[in-house]
Amino acid sequence: MDTTLEKTTTAPIALTVGALEQLDIIRRQENIPENYALRVGVKGGGCSGFSYVLGFDTPQENDDIYEIAGFQVIMNKAHAIYLIGMEVDFVNGLENRGFTFNNPNATSTCGCGTSFSA
């Protein structure tokens, strides 16, 4: 089966400069292979119903592929309804450190910031 994917022009999410910098650090420190892209998605679970997926992976058959500031980003086509318009950021503060998800589709979120309902 051919899993070659074509790039779609308009990405449904945004990555801030802070997120891009941290993702680049992770890619270099973990020696992520060049054929891996950044997977952004959702999965069932978490205290609010859905949890975010953020990690490096290879493209699959049902994925759309985008390029955001030099990063290949892959997303399962079915996840776009939950993620369109979302901004991924990286916070490095005294009280909080990690990726954050500003999702306009979330009707509620939990305190952990990685779980939401839509």
Secondary structure by P-SEA (a helix, b strand, c coil): cccbbbbbccccccccaaaaaaaaaaaaaacccccccccccccccccccbbbbbccccccccbbbbbccccbbbbcccccccccbbbbbbbbcccccccccccccccccccccccccc
